[in-house]
């Protein structure tokens, strides 16, 4: 038997704020919260579902006292599904994200951003259907 990737844990100062940002960004919902933690997902996981097949992991935000140090060693990549990359970047900026430079250089077809606590993520090419010209 194998293991399943069930949660991606993000250390942070304010789990509620970060969970709210990522819920809005990804159209996720809070599925659990407790002392210093908030878990969000696109589905309501059950042990039976996870044992039966690989399911999308949840995001778990845990309160920690220390600050983030340096560039993330792991980051999320997002692909807009119903708008252009530029429109999605504008939407994420309005939600509280910022654009950031991690040394990616000019002329890339993705945008590097940071969530409200500075965790980097990328917005890639759109997956929205393209209009025929």
ChimeraX attribute file (.defattr): number of C-alpha atoms within 10 A of each C-alpha:
attribute: neighborCount
match mode: 1-to-1
recipient: residues
	/A:1	4
	/A:2	5
	/A:3	8
	/A:4	13
	/A:5	12
	/A:6	15
	/A:7	15
	/A:8	11
	/A:9	14
	/A:10	18
	/A:11	18
	/A:12	22
	/A:13	18
	/A:14	18
	/A:15	23
	/A:16	18
	/A:17	15
	/A:18	21
	/A:19	24
	/A:20	16
	/A:21	19
	/A:22	20
	/A:23	18
	/A:24	14
	/A:25	17
	/A:26	13
	/A:27	11
	/A:28	19
	/A:29	17
	/A:30	20
	/A:31	16
	/A:32	12
	/A:33	15
	/A:34	8
	/A:35	8
	/A:36	14
	/A:37	20
	/A:38	22
	/A:39	24
	/A:40	24
	/A:41	22
	/A:42	16
	/A:43	14
	/A:44	12
	/A:45	15
	/A:46	9
	/A:47	7
	/A:48	8
	/A:49	11
	/A:50	16
	/A:51	13
	/A:52	8
	/A:53	9
	/A:54	12
	/A:55	15
	/A:56	15
	/A:57	18
	/A:58	21
	/A:59	22
	/A:60	23
	/A:61	25
	/A:62	22
	/A:63	16
	/A:64	15
	/A:65	9
	/A:66	9
	/A:67	10
	/A:68	14
	/A:69	6
	/A:70	7
	/A:71	11
	/A:72	12
	/A:73	6
	/A:74	9
	/A:75	12
	/A:76	9
	/A:77	14
	/A:78	18
	/A:79	17
	/A:80	18
	/A:81	13
	/A:82	13
	/A:83	15
	/A:84	18
	/A:85	22
	/A:86	16
	/A:87	13
	/A:88	20
	/A:89	23
	/A:90	13
	/A:91	14
	/A:92	21
	/A:93	16
	/A:94	10
	/A:95	16
	/A:96	14
	/A:97	22
	/A:98	18
	/A:99	17
	/A:100	17
	/A:101	12
	/A:102	11
	/A:103	7
	/A:104	11
	/A:105	7
	/A:106	7
	/A:107	6
	/A:108	9
	/A:109	9
	/A:110	18
	/A:111	19
	/A:112	19
	/A:113	22
	/A:114	19
	/A:115	20
	/A:116	17
	/A:117	18
	/A:118	16
	/A:119	20
	/A:120	23
	/A:121	20
	/A:122	18
	/A:123	20
	/A:124	20
	/A:125	16
	/A:126	19
	/A:127	13
	/A:128	13
	/A:129	10
	/A:130	10
	/A:131	5
	/A:132	4
	/A:133	3
